[in-house]
Amino acid sequence: MVDTLSITLAQLNQSVGDIAGNAAAMLAARERSRATGADLIVFPEMQLIGYPPEDLVLKPALIERAAAQLDTMAQATADGGPAMLVGSVFVVDGNLHNGVALLDQGKVAAIRLKHELPNYGTFDEMRLFQSGPLPEPVVFRGVMIGLPICEDIWHPNVCRHLADFGAELLLCINGSPYEIDKDTLRIDGVAKRRAVDTGLPLAYVNRVGGQDELVFDGASFVVNGDGSLAVQMKDWEEQEITTRWTRTATGWRCDAGEIAPLADHPEDIYCAMVLALRDYVDRNRFPGVVLGLSGGIDSAICAAIAADALGPERVWCVMLPSRYTSQLSLDLATECAQMIGCRYDTIPIAPAVDAFEGMLAASFAGRAADLTEENVQSRIRGVTLMSLSNKFGPMLLTTGNKSEMSVGYATIYGDMAGGYNPLKDAYKMTVFAISEWRNKHKPRIGLGPDAPVMPEGIITRPPSAELRPDQKDEDSLPPYPVLDGILHGLVEHEKSVDQLVSEGFERETVIRIERLLYLSEYKRRQAPPGVKLGTRNFGRDRRYPITNAFRSA
């Protein structure tokens, strides 16, 4: 029995499916922890195979490779250095489990399985895994350690069971994706409650980095049994901290350590976009990104996000003017690209528009120009940008915001074309907020300029698609503060028309927006992925039928 422990919390990124690469990163972290005198190093949930693995975990070859790699890692602990807690996938009695292994003294010393499987929002673990039994503590250096896994601490029963069976401290590994205000919920709403309820200190180790539509913010921490915060790790960055633990007369306690400040709004949203895009582009091995820069706020902030994610040298902005593009747009786009420091080209689309008009003239004879001709312009821009992507390799970045995608104010196979959309879960008013913030601040994880990234005129000008003379977004939509208020009610909170009317919104406007929301589902199903920010992003969280006759009014 020992009276002190040194435990390294390794808040690492991971690459889904890269078993060898993830293992190498863990072993390197173990070597670093050895220099700090660590007895044990703890890694995030499913660190060996990556989280979430989705249906990749159903591949027998992956399971076999992960098991072999785990044995190899266990053998490394025969050198007398730190033990490891490694999350992976396990097969027990023919059933697939999400679990964690204690690797110590050259062998797999213990395995514990996740009991509570999340099956809501972004999570569908019940589809892939079997629930493990209520876990009992593992014995490490004579200390009874409880190993709840992520969802296990969101319900009181697992931690209470561990305490009842003699656990002296709790080490919880997590793959908890970012959502707005989730860091407060994790600490105050969950971890502190489990700690106070059991009287046991709890270390919460979360992964960091992007995985398709999800991004993980890290922000790992330790709370003691009295609910006090002992350690707070950084958000949005990999970090390893060796924490010191002492047995006291009233139980184990973590010594006070670093308390890193966490990003406030809207910096947290911006960092989520930056990190998600960085890992998506780099992990899919694109040399950079290309995007259409229109002189409007959406494309400007996307260019800034891309520069902060990848560096300005990997960002290629293209102005695609039509006969309706104003001189102001041309000037603002040019200045924006100069401020960011990225490559900037101009490719007029007028020749292609003229060619399409001539090609379709006989078929369109006797019909007045309408939305069709506007969409042709957008689709020509999409084809042009995709051609650059195909020829030179950069991924095409899509720039539409959540307000537009909610009501279908976007052209399928036109401005919706692309490989990733940083703004997919950001309403228009959020776009304004992050643009104003970025013009005054640079995120600590950013690779872009230490200066404003767009002219103030881009933020203050009325939004317009410029697909017809003197066009403004408000010609087709309510003012964005009103539209976003309605959409927050319909999308984020599933409110009815009557409920929103009672809150002061005009009935006919709400009815129209609800109708557009449902009619646009088919577009959203074909939209590129984009980072999840809130609790109801399109795709993983909100899955509505395309063919849907329901209306609330």
N, C-alpha and C positions, 0 to 999 in steps of 0.2 A: 504494500500500500504506500502511495506517495502523497505528499501534502502540497505539492506544486506541480503544475503542468504548463508547458509552453505549446500553444496550439496556433499554427499558421492558418489563416483564412485566405484562401487563394481565389480571388475574384477574377476569373479568366474568361476570355472569349473562347469560342469553340466552333468547329466546322462540322456540320452534320455529315456523317458518313466517312469522315477522314479519321478513321480509328487510329492509324499509326501516327498521324500528325498530332491528334489530341493527346495520345499517350506520351509522345516525345515532349510536348509542352508541359505536361504534368510532371514528368521525371525531371525536367529542367527546373521547374518550380520547387520540387522536392530538394534538389541540390542547393538551391538558394536558401531554403528554409533550414537546411542543416547548419548553415553558417550562423543562423540566429539562435541555435540551440533548441530548435523545435523538437518536441516529442511526437507530434502528429500534425499532418497537413490535411486540410479539408477542402474538397473541390465541389463545385456546383452540381446540380442534378444532371444525371446522364452525361457527365463530362466526357466519358469515353466515346460515346457514339454521336453526341450532339442532340440538342433538344430545341423544338419538337421533331422527332424523327418521322412522324406521320406513317404512311404505309411502308416506308423503307424498312421499318422494324419487322415487317412480315417476311422479309427475305431470309431464308435459312442461312445463306452464306454470310450475311452480316452478323447473325447471332453467333455462328461458329467462330468468325474472326474476332469478335469482341471477347468471347470467352478465352480464346487463345492469348489475346493481347493482355487480358486481365491477369492470367497466370504468369506471363512474362513480367508484368509490373510487380506482381507479388514477390517473385524471385529476387527482384532488385532490393527488397527490404531486408534481405538476409545480411546486408552489410552493417546492420546495427544502427542505421540512420533513422530518420523519422518514419513512422507508420503513415499510411495513407487511407483516407476515406474517399472511395471512388464510386461515383454513380454510373450505372450501366443498365443493361437489360439482362434478365435472367430467366432461364427456363426451369421451372420446378414442377415435377409431376406432370410434365407435358403442357403446362400452362405458362404463358408469357407474363413476366412481371417487370415493373419499374422498381429498381432497388438500389441498394448501396452496399459495397463490400469494404470491410476493414482488412487492409493488407498489412501484415506485420510479421516480422521474423521469418521472411521467406515464403509465406503461404497466405492463402485467403483464410483469415482467422475467423471471420463471421460475415454473414449476409443478412440484411434486413430488407423487407419488402414494403412497398408503399401500400398503405391500407385504404386511405381515402382517395378515390380516383375522380378528378374533376371532369365534369361532363356538361359544361355550359360555356357560352361565349366562344372563345377561341379554342377551348379544350374539348377533346373527344376521346379521352384515355380509356373509357369503358369499351370502346370499339376495338381497342388494341390489347389491353392488359386485363389480367385478372387481379382482383383485390387480394392483397396479402392478409394474413391474420394480424390481429392487434399485436404489435411488436413488443418484445421484451428487451431490456437494456443489454448492451454488450459490455464485457469486462475488458478494460484497457488499463494496464499498469495498476491493477487493483481498484480502479475507479469504475463505477457503474454509469455508463453513458447511454442516454436515450438518443435514438436516431430517427426522429420523424422526418418525413420527406415532403416538402412543399405543402400540398393541400392538407397533409396530416395536421398542421398546426392551425388551419382555418376552422377546425372543429375541435371542441374541448376533449373529446373522448380519448384520442390517442395519447396526448400529453398526460392526462390524468392516469391512464393505464400504466404508462411508463413510470410515473411517480409512485404509483401504488406498488409496482414491482421493484422499487428500490433505486430508480435512476437518481443520480446526484447532479447531473447537468445535462442539457439538451443541445445537440449539434444538428441543426436543420439545414439540409441542402435544398436549393431551390432553382427552378427555371421559371421565374416570375416575370412575365413581360411588362413593359412600361404601359401605364395608363395615367392620364392626368390625375394628380393627387393620390396616386397609389402608394407612394413612399410613406405618407402620413398614415394611411390605412394599415400598411404592413406593420409599422412600429406601434402606433397608439391603439389601433383597432384590433390587432391580432397578437403580435409577439408579447407586448407588455401584459396583455390579459392572460396569456398562457403562463408567463413567468410568475405573475402574482398568484394566479390560481393554484399553481403547483409549488410555489416557493423556490423554483429552480431557475438558475441562470440559463439563458438561451442565446446561442450564436446562430445568426441567420446569414447564410452564404448564398449569394445570388450570382448568376452568370451575367456577363455584359456582352453586348454586340448585337448585330442584326441577323435575322434569319427570315428571308422573304418578307412577309407583311408584318412580322413581329420584330420588336427591338427590345433588348434587355438592358436595363439601366444600372445594374450592379447595386450600389447603395447598400452593401452588406453592413451588418451591425451586430452588436452584442448588447443585450439587456440583462441586468442582474435580477435575482429573485424578488427584489423589492420594486421592480419596475423601472429602475433608473437606467439611463443610457450610459454604457461604459465605453463603447467604441462605435464610431460611425465612419465607414469607409466612403470613398469618393463615389459619385455617380458618373456614368458614361466613360469610365476609364478602367483598364485592367489595374489591379493593385493586389499586393500581398502584404499582409500585416501579421506579425507574430504577436499573439495576445498572451498575457501572463495570468494564470489562474492559481488561486490559493484556497486551501481548505481552512475554513474558519470554524469557530464554535457553533455557528448557525448554518453551516454548509459551505459549498463552493461559491467563490466570487471571482469575477473577472476584474483585474486591476484596471483603473481608468487609463484610457489611451487616447488616440487621436479622435477628435470629433470634427470631421470634415463638413463644411457647409454644402448643402445640396442646392441645386439650381432652382431658382424661383421661376414663376410664370413671367413671360413666355419663353424664357431661356430653355426650360426643360423641353418644351415642344420643339424648339429649333434644334437642340442637341439630338433629340430623337430622330429628326429628319436627316441630320448630317450623318450620324453613325449608321443608320439603316441603309442609306444610299451608299456609303463607303463600303460596307461589307457586301452589299449586293453586287456592286460593280466589280470589286476586287475578287470576290469569291467566284464570280462567273467569268472572270478573266477578260473583262473588257479593258481596252487601253484608256478609255475615258468616256465622256458623254458628248452628245450633240443635242442642241435644242433650238427651237425657234424663239428668237427674242423680238417681241412685238412692240416694245415701248410701253407695255402694260405691266401692272404690278405682279401678276402671277408668274409670268416668265422671268421677270427680273429677280424675284426672290428665289425661284428655282435655280437660276444661274448662280446666285450667291451661295445657296445651299451646296450646289455641286462644287463650287470653288473651295468652300470650307471642308467638304468631304474629301476631295481628291487633289486639291491644288489647282490654281487657275490655269496652269499649263495643260491640264487634262480636260479642259472645258472648251467647247467649240460652239459659239453662238452664231446663229444665222438669221438675218433679217430677210423676210420674204414679202416685200411690198407688192400691193396691188394698186389698181387705179384709185382705190378708196383710202389708201394709207396716207395719213396726214404728215406734213413736214415735221410737226411736233413729235410724232411717233418715231420718225427717222432720227431726229436729233436726240431724243431721250434714249433710244436703244443704243446709239453710238456712244453716248456719254456713259451709259451704264456699263457697257462692255469695257470701256477704257478704265472705269473706276475699279472693276473687278480684276482687270488685267488678263482677260482671256482672249482667245482668238475670236475674230469677228469678221464675217463675210456678209455680203448682200447679194441675193439672187432674186431678181424681180420675177413675179409669176405671171405678169400680163401676157407674154406670148403663149403660155399654156392655156390661160383663160380664154384668149381669143380663139385658139385652136379648138377647144371644147365647145365654145359657142357656135363656131362654124360647123363642127361635126354633128351637133345636136339640133341645128337650126330646122331642118326638115321635120324631125320628130317632134319638136316643140312648137311648130307653126300654129299660130292662133291662140297660144297660151301666153299669158302675161308672166313676166319674170316674178319669181317668188323665192321662197326659202331654198328651192332647188339650186338656183344659181349661187346663192351664198354658200351652200354646202360644197358645191364644185370647187370654189376657191379654197376652202378648208382642206378638201381632199387632195388638191394639187399640192398644197403645202405638206401634207402628210407623205405623199409619194416622194416629193423632193427630199425631205429630211430622211426618209427611209432609204433613199438611194445613196445619200451620203454615208449613212450608217453601214449599208451593205458594202459599199466600195472601200471605205477606209477603216471600218471596224468599231467606232464608238457606238455605245448604246444610245438610242434615241430616248430622251427624257420627255415625258408627258407633263403638262403643266396645268391641267384643270383642277379647280378646287372642289370641295365637297358640296358647296352650295349649288354650283353648276351641275355636278353629276347627280345631285338629288332630283333635280327637275328636268334633266335631259338637255340642258343648255350647252350642248357639246355635239360635235359631228362625229358619228361613228365612222371609222376608217379615215378620219380626217385629223382634227386636233386631238382625238383620242388615241391615235397611233403612237406606239412606243413600247419600251420595255419596262419602265418603272415610273411611278408618279409620287414625288415627295409630298404633294398636297392632297392626296386622295382623301384623307380623313380630316382635312383642315377646312373649316368654313371660311367664307370670304372675310368676315370680321377678324378671324384668327390670322389670315394672311396679312391684313393691315397691321395687326399687333406685332407679328414677328418681323415685318419689314421695318417698322419704326424702331423696334428693339435692335435689330442688326445694324441699322444705320448709326446707332450710338454705342454699340458694344461688339466685341468679338468673342465668340465662345472659346473657352480654354482648349477645346478639342478641334478648333477650326484651323484650316490651312490657308484660308483666304487673306485678304488684305487687312491690315490694322487700321482701317479707315471705313467711312461710309461706302456702301456697295451699290447705291442707286441714287439718282437725282431725286430731290424732294418732289419735283413735279410728277414723277411716276406715282408717288403715294397719294398726291392730292388731286390728280386729274380724274374726271368721271370715267369709270370703266367702260370699254367699248370693244367689240369684236372687229369693228371697222370692215364689215362685209357689205355695207351699203352706205349711201351718203348720210353723214351726220348721225350715224347709229350710236345709241347708248344702250347699255345693259338694261337700264330702267324702262326702256321702251317695251321690253318683253317681260320684265320681272318687277316685283315690288322692290323698293329700296332695300339694300342688303341688310341693314339692321332689322327691318321687319321680316324679310325672308328668312334670315338666320334664326330669328326668334320662333317663327312658325316651324321651321325644320327641326330645331332643337326639341320642340314639343312632339312632333310627329315621329322623328327618327330615334332620338335618344331616350324619350320617355313614353313612346307609344300612346300618346294622347289622342283623343277624338277631336273632331271638328268642334263639337259643343264645348268641350273643355277649353279649347283655345279661344273660342269666342268669349267664354266667360272671363278669360284673362285679358280681354280688350282688343283682340284681333278681329278684323272685318270678316264676316262669315263668307262672303263670296270669294274673297282672296284665299282664305284657308281651304275652301272646297277646291278651288282651282289648283292650289299647290299640292294638296293631297292627291288629286287626280294625276298631276304631272309626275309626282313621286312614284306612283304605282306603274304608270305607263312607261317609265324610263328604266324599269328593272332589266329589260333585255339588253339595254346599252351597258349597264353596269356589269352584267355578267361577262361582257366582252372587253372590259376595261383592263388596263395593265394593273399589276399589283402595286400597292403603295403602303407606307408604314401606318400601322394602327396607332392612334393617339387617344381615342376615347373608348367608351364602353360598348359602342354600337357602330363599329366600322362596317362598311359595305364589304361583304365577302365572308369573313370568318365569323363575325358576330351576328350580322343581320342577313338572313337568308329567306327572302320572300319568293313566292312563286311568280314566274313571269306572267303566266296566264292567270289572272286574278280579277274577279268581278266585284270583290268587296270594296265598299266605301263606307266611311263612318257617318256620312251625311248625304 
